[in-house]
Amino acid sequence: MATLQLKDYSKPSTTTLLFKPSLTTLFTTTHRHYKPPPSSSQPRSTPRASLHHHHPSLSRRQLISQTATISLAPLIALEQPAKSEEALSEWERVYLPIDPGVVLLDIAFVPDDVNHGFLLGTRQTLLETKDGGNTWVPRSIPSAEDEDFNYRFNSISFKGKEGWIVGKPAILLHTSDAGESWERIPLSSQLPGDMVYIKATGEKSAEMVTDEGAIYVTSNRGYNWRAAVQETVSATLNRTVSSGISGASYYTGTFNTVNRSPDGNYVAVSSRGNFYLTWEPGQPYWQPHNRAVARRIQNMGWRADGGLWLLVRGGGLYLSKGTRDNRGI
């Protein structure tokens, strides 16, 4: 099976990463150079001899005190704040009206109004801003609050004024007025897995993905959904045990992450990070791939040119050598 050709950006190489000028200042450090004193034809005497012969009145306590002062001077200078920390002042922290234990999971702004956006998280967290994110206020969904579930809102997406939210346990919300009102759309209890991703693709249209690899497409505001793949990832892998995919035998796990490219292709990482899968529109099944690196995969996604990026656990960034037309897969 073909493999993903990667370039390792976690180690030094001849490749240079370019940053915008405003970002470069974050990594600028000031180098202090030592300038030796001017040379002298007369030899210098040792400090001990000088202090002993020319300062007979200097006590031992005074000598230790002066020596300690000279030794600590460089350490005191190192405590001065670096200029790179001053550059962080370009970032402004926004304080949110949420509990400390809430985990934020996704954010999206309305395309027709860049100041209007929503922020999602655990514990049924839904925040709204109308000033570009400077201030946020909690929003409630009456149909969700009437139940005993504490929903985890996983994903949000807008196309024009039309927006979608999915969460766990299974919940689907839809808006056609830029989030002024949210309508809950019923879902089948037989859906395989939990919904982890949704993408607004057009008027009344969206794609929804579960953590077991099911992809559903709607074109009528979510009242009907069509399956885009014929079976879950577990079924595909357990049916093709002899495919040579490491860690895929008797696979019963779920996706750790899933990302979609602008042209509708998907890449997902297994829950243990030991392999990844891809899917393109028209394919009946997910295509599994062995990871091309020793460390387990944390996340994968697409670059602007259509190539893939890959993050590994323990700190590592890899970029595929292929692009949209030739990804090296």
C-alpha positions as CSV (number, residue, x, y, z in Angstrom):
1,M,0.0,0.0,0.0
2,A,1.2,3.5,-0.8
3,T,2.4,5.5,2.1
4,L,2.4,9.2,3.0
5,Q,5.7,10.9,2.2
6,L,6.5,13.3,4.9
7,K,9.1,15.9,5.7
8,D,10.1,16.3,9.4
9,Y,9.9,19.9,10.6
10,S,10.5,18.9,14.3
11,K,14.3,18.7,13.7
12,P,16.8,21.3,12.4
13,S,17.2,21.3,8.7
14,T,18.2,23.5,5.8
15,T,14.6,24.5,5.4
16,T,13.7,28.0,6.7
17,L,10.3,28.8,8.1
18,L,9.2,32.4,7.4
19,F,7.0,34.3,9.7
20,K,5.3,37.6,9.4
21,P,7.2,40.5,10.9
22,S,4.7,40.8,13.8
23,L,5.3,37.1,14.7
24,T,9.1,37.2,14.3
25,T,9.4,39.6,17.2
26,L,8.0,36.9,19.4
27,F,11.2,34.9,18.9
28,T,13.7,37.7,19.0
29,T,16.3,37.6,21.8
30,T,18.8,40.3,22.6
31,H,22.4,39.1,22.5
32,R,24.9,40.8,24.8
33,H,28.5,40.7,23.6
34,Y,31.5,40.9,26.0
35,K,34.0,43.6,25.0
36,P,37.4,42.9,26.5
37,P,39.2,45.7,28.2
38,P,42.0,47.5,26.3
39,S,45.3,45.7,26.5
40,S,48.0,47.0,28.9
41,S,51.7,46.6,28.8
42,Q,51.8,46.2,32.6
43,P,50.9,42.8,34.0
44,R,47.7,42.6,36.1
45,S,48.1,41.6,39.7
46,T,45.9,38.9,41.2
47,P,42.9,40.1,43.3
48,R,44.0,38.3,46.4
49,A,47.5,39.8,46.4
50,S,46.1,43.3,45.7
51,L,43.6,43.0,48.5
52,H,46.1,41.6,50.9
53,H,49.0,44.1,50.4
54,H,47.2,47.3,49.6
55,H,44.1,47.0,51.8
56,P,45.3,45.7,55.1
57,S,42.2,47.2,56.8
58,L,39.7,45.1,54.7
59,S,38.2,42.4,57.0
60,R,37.3,38.9,55.9
61,R,33.6,39.7,56.2
62,Q,33.9,42.7,53.9
63,L,35.9,40.6,51.4
64,I,33.2,37.9,51.3
65,S,30.4,40.5,50.9
66,Q,32.1,42.2,48.0
67,T,32.9,38.9,46.3
68,A,29.2,37.8,46.6
69,T,28.0,41.1,45.2
70,I,30.2,40.7,42.1
71,S,29.1,37.0,41.6
72,L,25.4,37.8,41.8
73,A,25.4,40.7,39.4
74,P,25.1,38.5,36.3
75,L,22.2,36.5,37.9
76,I,20.3,39.7,38.7
77,A,20.6,40.9,35.1
78,L,19.1,37.6,33.9
79,E,16.0,38.2,35.8
80,Q,15.1,41.2,33.6
81,P,12.1,40.4,31.4
82,A,13.0,39.4,27.8
83,K,11.8,41.6,24.9
84,S,10.0,38.5,23.5
85,E,7.6,38.6,26.5
86,E,6.8,42.3,25.8
87,A,5.7,41.2,22.3
88,L,3.0,39.0,23.9
89,S,1.2,42.2,24.8
90,E,-0.2,42.1,21.3
91,W,-2.5,39.3,22.6
92,E,-5.4,40.2,24.8
93,R,-7.0,37.7,27.0
94,V,-10.8,37.6,26.9
95,Y,-12.5,36.6,30.1
96,L,-15.5,34.3,29.6
97,P,-18.6,33.8,31.8
98,I,-17.9,30.1,32.3
99,D,-17.0,27.7,35.1
100,P,-13.3,26.8,35.4
101,G,-13.9,23.2,34.5
102,V,-15.5,23.9,31.1
103,V,-13.5,22.7,28.1
104,L,-14.0,24.9,25.0
105,L,-14.2,22.8,21.8
106,D,-15.1,25.0,18.8
107,I,-15.8,28.5,17.6
108,A,-17.4,30.0,14.4
109,F,-18.4,33.4,13.2
110,V,-21.2,34.3,10.9
111,P,-19.8,35.0,7.4
112,D,-22.2,37.9,6.8
113,D,-21.3,39.5,10.1
114,V,-17.7,39.1,11.2
115,N,-18.5,40.5,14.6
116,H,-21.1,37.9,15.3
117,G,-19.9,34.5,16.5
118,F,-20.5,31.5,18.8
119,L,-18.3,29.5,21.2
120,L,-19.0,25.9,22.2
121,G,-17.8,23.6,24.9
122,T,-18.6,21.0,27.5
123,R,-21.4,21.3,30.2
124,Q,-23.8,22.6,27.5
125,T,-21.7,25.7,27.0
126,L,-22.9,28.1,24.3
127,L,-21.6,31.7,24.3
128,E,-22.4,34.4,21.8
129,T,-20.5,37.6,20.8
130,K,-21.6,40.5,18.7
131,D,-18.5,42.7,19.0
132,G,-15.9,40.6,17.4
133,G,-15.2,38.4,20.5
134,N,-14.4,41.2,23.0
135,T,-17.4,40.2,25.2
136,W,-19.4,37.0,25.4
137,V,-22.8,36.2,26.9
138,P,-24.3,32.8,27.6
139,R,-27.0,31.5,25.3
140,S,-29.5,28.8,26.2
141,I,-31.3,26.3,24.1
142,P,-34.8,25.7,25.7
143,S,-35.3,22.3,24.0
144,A,-32.0,21.1,25.4
145,E,-32.4,22.5,28.9
146,D,-35.7,20.6,29.4
147,E,-33.8,17.3,29.5
148,D,-31.6,15.8,32.2
149,F,-28.6,15.5,29.8
150,N,-25.6,17.8,30.2
151,Y,-24.7,18.1,26.5
152,R,-21.2,18.5,25.1
153,F,-21.4,20.7,22.1
154,N,-18.6,19.5,19.7
155,S,-18.8,21.3,16.5
156,I,-20.4,24.4,14.8
157,S,-20.4,25.6,11.2
158,F,-22.0,28.5,9.2
159,K,-22.7,29.1,5.6
160,G,-24.2,32.5,5.2
161,K,-26.8,32.9,7.9
162,E,-27.4,29.2,8.1
163,G,-25.7,27.4,10.9
164,W,-25.4,23.9,12.5
165,I,-24.4,22.6,15.9
166,V,-23.8,18.9,16.9
167,G,-23.1,17.5,20.3
168,K,-23.0,14.5,22.6
169,P,-25.4,12.8,23.5
170,A,-26.8,13.0,20.1
171,I,-28.1,16.5,19.5
172,L,-28.5,18.6,16.3
173,L,-29.3,22.3,16.2
174,H,-30.0,24.4,13.2
175,T,-30.5,28.1,12.6
176,S,-31.5,30.1,9.5
177,D,-31.2,33.5,11.0
178,A,-27.5,33.7,12.0
179,G,-28.2,32.2,15.4
180,E,-30.9,34.5,16.6
181,S,-33.0,31.3,17.1
182,W,-32.0,27.7,17.2
183,E,-34.2,24.8,16.2
184,R,-33.6,21.3,17.4
185,I,-33.8,18.6,14.7
186,P,-34.7,15.1,15.8
187,L,-32.1,12.3,15.1
188,S,-32.4,8.6,15.0
189,S,-31.2,6.7,18.1
190,Q,-29.6,4.2,15.8
191,L,-26.8,6.4,14.6
192,P,-23.5,4.7,14.9
193,G,-21.3,6.6,17.3
194,D,-21.4,10.2,18.6
195,M,-21.5,13.2,16.3
196,V,-18.1,15.0,16.4
197,Y,-18.1,17.2,13.3
198,I,-20.5,19.1,11.1
199,K,-19.9,21.3,8.0
200,A,-22.4,23.7,6.4
201,T,-22.0,23.2,2.7
202,G,-24.8,25.2,1.2
203,E,-28.4,26.3,1.5
204,K,-30.2,23.7,3.7
205,S,-27.2,21.4,3.2
206,A,-24.6,20.0,5.5
207,E,-22.3,17.0,6.2
208,M,-22.1,15.3,9.5
209,V,-19.5,12.8,10.8
210,T,-19.6,10.5,13.8
211,D,-16.6,9.2,15.7
212,E,-17.2,5.7,14.2
213,G,-16.7,7.0,10.7
214,A,-20.3,7.4,9.6
215,I,-20.8,10.4,7.2
216,Y,-24.2,11.7,6.5
217,V,-25.3,14.3,4.0
218,T,-28.5,16.4,4.0
219,S,-30.0,18.8,1.5
220,N,-33.3,19.5,3.1
221,R,-32.4,21.3,6.3
222,G,-31.6,18.1,8.2
223,Y,-35.0,16.3,8.0
224,N,-33.4,13.5,5.9
225,W,-29.9,12.3,5.9
226,R,-28.2,10.1,3.3
227,A,-25.2,7.8,4.3
228,A,-22.1,8.7,2.2
229,V,-20.2,5.5,3.3
230,Q,-21.5,2.0,3.3
231,E,-20.1,0.8,6.7
232,T,-18.4,2.1,9.8
233,V,-14.6,2.1,10.2
234,S,-14.7,-0.8,12.6
235,A,-16.5,-2.9,10.0
236,T,-14.1,-1.9,7.3
237,L,-11.0,-2.7,9.3
238,N,-12.3,-5.9,10.8
239,R,-13.3,-7.1,7.3
240,T,-9.8,-6.3,5.9
241,V,-7.7,-7.7,8.8
242,S,-5.1,-8.9,6.2
243,S,-4.7,-5.4,4.8
244,G,-1.5,-4.9,6.6
245,I,-2.6,-1.9,8.7
246,S,-0.8,-2.0,12.0
247,G,-3.1,-1.9,14.9
248,A,-6.2,-2.3,12.8
249,S,-7.0,-6.0,13.8
250,Y,-10.3,-6.3,15.7
251,Y,-10.5,-2.6,15.7
252,T,-13.3,-1.4,18.0
253,G,-12.1,2.2,18.8
254,T,-13.2,5.5,17.5
255,F,-11.8,8.6,15.8
256,N,-9.5,10.9,17.9
257,T,-9.8,13.7,15.4
258,V,-11.4,14.3,12.0
259,N,-10.8,17.2,9.5
260,R,-12.3,18.1,6.2
261,S,-10.7,19.8,3.2
262,P,-12.4,22.6,1.2
263,D,-13.1,20.1,-1.6
264,G,-14.8,17.6,0.7
265,N,-12.0,15.1,1.4
266,Y,-11.6,13.8,5.0
267,V,-8.7,12.6,7.1
268,A,-9.2,11.0,10.5
269,V,-6.8,9.7,13.2
270,S,-7.6,6.5,15.1
271,S,-8.2,6.9,18.8
272,R,-4.9,5.4,19.7
273,G,-3.0,7.3,17.0
274,N,-1.4,4.2,15.5
275,F,-2.8,4.8,12.0
276,Y,-5.0,7.2,10.0
277,L,-7.8,7.0,7.4
278,T,-8.9,9.0,4.4
279,W,-12.1,9.4,2.5
280,E,-13.0,11.1,-0.7
281,P,-16.5,11.8,-2.1
282,G,-17.7,8.8,-4.1
283,Q,-15.7,6.2,-2.2
284,P,-17.8,3.5,-0.5
285,Y,-15.4,3.0,2.5
286,W,-12.7,4.8,4.5
287,Q,-9.2,4.0,3.3
288,P,-6.8,3.0,6.2
289,H,-3.1,4.0,6.1
290,N,-0.1,3.0,8.2
291,R,1.5,5.9,9.9
292,A,4.8,6.9,8.3
293,V,6.5,7.9,11.6
294,A,7.4,6.0,14.7
295,R,5.5,8.1,17.2
296,R,1.7,8.0,17.5
297,I,-0.3,10.6,15.6
298,Q,-2.1,13.3,17.5
299,N,-3.9,15.2,14.6
300,M,-3.9,15.6,10.9
301,G,-5.3,18.1,8.4
302,W,-5.0,20.0,5.2
303,R,-2.7,22.9,4.2
304,A,-3.8,25.6,1.8
305,D,-2.1,23.9,-1.2
306,G,-4.0,20.7,-0.5
307,G,-1.1,18.8,1.1
308,L,-1.4,17.3,4.5
309,W,0.1,18.3,7.9
310,L,0.7,15.8,10.7
311,L,1.3,16.3,14.4
312,V,2.8,13.5,16.5
313,R,2.7,12.9,20.3
314,G,5.8,14.1,22.1
315,G,6.2,17.1,19.8
316,G,6.7,16.8,16.1
317,L,5.4,18.4,12.9
318,Y,5.5,16.7,9.4
319,L,4.3,18.0,6.1
320,S,3.5,15.8,3.1
321,K,5.6,16.3,0.0
322,G,2.4,16.1,-2.1
323,T,-0.1,18.8,-2.9
324,R,-3.8,18.8,-3.8
325,D,-3.1,16.9,-7.1
326,N,-0.4,14.7,-5.7
327,R,-0.5,14.2,-1.9
328,G,1.8,11.2,-1.8
329,I,-0.9,8.9,-0.4
